[in-house]
Amino acid sequence: MKKIMPPLVLTIICIIVSGVLAFASDLTAPKIEQAQKNKLSSSLEDVFGSADYKISKKSFKNVSQVITDNKGRAIFDITVDGYKKDGIQALIGIDSSGSVCGISIVSIKETTGLGTKIQDASYINKYIGLSKPEFTDDTIITGASYSSRGMQSAVKIALNTYNNNKEAIFNE
């Protein structure tokens, strides 16, 4: 009986703790989801201004979602690897001429100080106006090459998805 008691007690403790964690997860999930929606809306309005935004039902490879607006822009929600796996979530807007018209970093898990330089306006502005994924050397930040290559990847995905699916994006 003494050999059974410690494992039995540990099993009971694990079951109780698992139940409490599951309850806490269910309790906080709607709040987390709402906070993510609020952050997305805030990012859209901060970078692209006030517009009538619509989330597309279409899905594309490497794109979490596509948002279109009444100004003829397509905004791609893209998460890419930087220094950390899935370290960069960005909204990349492409205007009706096929050029990058805005970038908003929704979340970043990169190294503070180095990798987070990709969210500086001076860095983001290097991509504004690009219509082809051809990058200059100044889009690589010394000491943060993984992060800056991640940003290049996100812009490339947005441009290629737009150029290859322009009609499908706007025709639902």
C-alpha positions, 0 to 999 in steps of 0.5 A: 500500500505504501508503494501505491500512495505516492504515485496515486497522490501525484496522479491526483495532483496532476489531474487537479492542476490540469483541470485548473489550467484547462479552466483558466485557458477557457476563461482567458481565450475570448479575452486573448482573441479580442485583444488580438482583433483590437491589435489588428484593427489598431495596426490597420488604422495606424498605418493605412488610415480609416477605410472600410476593411473586409477580411477575405475568405480566400487563403493563400500560401504563407499568408494568415489572412488577406484584408481588402479595403474600399481604396483598392488596397490588399493588406496581407497578414504574414508571420515569418521567421526572423531570429526566432521561429514565427518571430515577426507578424506584419501587415503589408499593404499593396496598393492598386498599382502593385506597390508596397504602400505600408507596413505595420509590425503587429507582433515581434519576438526578435532580439530587443535592440537589434532585431527590433530595429525592423519596426523603425520607420526609417527601416520600414520606409525602405520597402515603401514603393517597391513593386518587385521583391528586389531588395537593396543592400541597406535592407539588411541590418548589420547584427540583425540579419535574420530579422531583416531577412525575415522582413524581406521574406514577408514583403516578398510573400506579399508582393508575389501573392498580390501579383499572382492572385490580384483578380482572385483577391478582389473578386469574391 
